[in-house]
Amino acid sequence: MKPTNILSEKHVKRNPHGNFKEVESSRVDWRQEGEWTVYKTKNPNWKFGDGANDNGEWKNHKHVSIDPYQEGRPATFNYKLLISAIIPRPIGFVSTRSKDGSSTNLAPFSYTQMVNHDPPIFVVGYAGGFDKAKDSLRNLVDSGECVINMISEHYLEAANACSVNAPYGISEWALSGLTPMECTDVKASRVGEAVFSVEGKLLETKEYESRATQGKKTGVMAIIEGVRFWAREDALNEERNMLDPNVLRPVSRLGGITYARVLDGVEIPRPEWDELKQEAEAAGLAKPKADGQ
C-alpha cells in the first residue's frame, strides 16, 4: 500500500459537502464560451500615495491573531487555513518514474512554484517526511528526474483523478486516461494533453520537522532544475518566449476542493524611478526608509 497521507481527504475533510454530486447538479453549467479578457484596473487614475482602492473599507474590519502552535490547535487547521489564504496557487502536475522503470506516478501538487529562470528552478512540496514518502517523491529521489506539467481546463477532471489514494502499483495514467509522451532528457513521461511541460532534474531535497511534535517529519521540499520545455505550438508566440493564456487556459488551486479558472487579467506596467522621481518628490512621497516602514 502507499504510505499513509496525513493530509488525506478523510483526515482533513476538505470537502465541505455531504453529497457533492447532489450539490454539483444544482450549479450553473460550465461556461465554455468564456474567453481571456484584459480589463482596466479598478482605479486607472491611481497615483503614488493613494493606497488601497477600497475607500478605506479595510479599516472597518479587525484582524484576529492566530498562533499556529496554540495548544489544542491541530496542524491540519494550519493546512486548511493556509491553502485558503495563499491563493491562487499553480499546480505542479508531476510525472515520475523509478530508476529501474518498474514504477511510475502522476500526481498534482499545489505546493509548487518557479523561483528562478537562469537556471530555471522550481520547488515542489511534499506532505510528510521521507519515512512516509509518496510514490512521487520516492521515484523522484530514486531517479533524480521528473516532468512538471501545467494543468489546463481541458483535462482538469483527469488531473484531479490522479490525486486519488489508490494502492501502490495502480497506474494513475490508466485511471485518468491521460496520454504519456516520451521526453528528451528524462525517462519520465510528459502529459500529452498538457499545453506546457518542463523536464526536470532533481538538485536537492530538504526535510522539515514539526515545531509542535518534536521528531515528527512533516514535509519535504524538492528543488528541481528545468532542463527542457515543451509548449503546444498554437499557444506559443513566434519568438518562443510567451504563451497565450487563452490557449493555456490554466487552472489554479484555491482552498478546500476548489479550483479556479484564469479568464480575467489586468495589466499594470512596472514603475521606473527615473520617470516618477519628480512626481514622488513633488508630492512629498520620496521619504527615507524608517524602522517598520
Steps between C-alpha positions, in 0.01 A plus 500: 500500500601862458629676814222657709431857391446721806327753273261246350140603429376278783738657749475867399138504381565750220162421345241713688204331328321186609400380154719689255333371183164617630641846571679512164182414308335819632775725363525696177644309203859556391535824300691377196479832317709677765800672342817655643415869557731782606325768707594843628614505862233589754647849522686595180558849648691368802795720600803438720393526863133414434517167685224241473208547260220396740428851636628403845266204543789295645499727806153371595622148562715372785770239457527188716841377617548126447777303669572201273625305802222593743429217740227277363525637144545209255765542230228430242335830602813682383494301178136586427554866592811542287364331187195729518714812551809455280309501172488450213773235493639344182467122488804294416371187329807287561587190302771269637653162422715283723860447393437139393178593322283272714294782650344815353292767667292798393367736767399867548682715757385851586813559709678589174673813380765639266777677694764580235542515123877473442524216567127418503432388857176359638396381846246230580382437855405153625296443815663259744863400538719251319380229739150533352600613153239498225570306182578827323770599747648151514527487121642852482774425751570159347532622140591864555256596224142613441270696272296794627185547291268801527131416536253652255120505496466229238640230725422622852279201587768255386772682693290509816437126467875448544476627859312183599659294778520188286700197622864473400536359151181652357574725202377861514553514123238228450258641758512846345510399135780750438767439239866435591739656249873438468741765623848591378718540810310303765344154501176605668212569260347840440122542478402521133191706582705767684552829315827555689737253665846518654750215506680524834806372684502480879760729658434443870238428762443639847292327767306696762410412857189597693535790745218360709601133508873460537649233276198478271591553133227703329622603158763482229592772255645388168705749299491420130683648203312525172712361216251503213165662428210369291237746375202441273566687177164679486568651843852619421598831343747525212794582728423200721507713813132536593185286524150618413288472819191445288656178368672396822176551693679431831326371808612607846435360847300676769395371843317178579406315180472819294683572176492828308493588133725783383295708257542857622815708496616858557823654375705744707845608379779480758598853613838649408644721774679732259166577333300542823757658731388857431133415561580316824719782629241768415236301693730459801512123456876462446571441867790307653426157636441473873472207740176319437416691182 
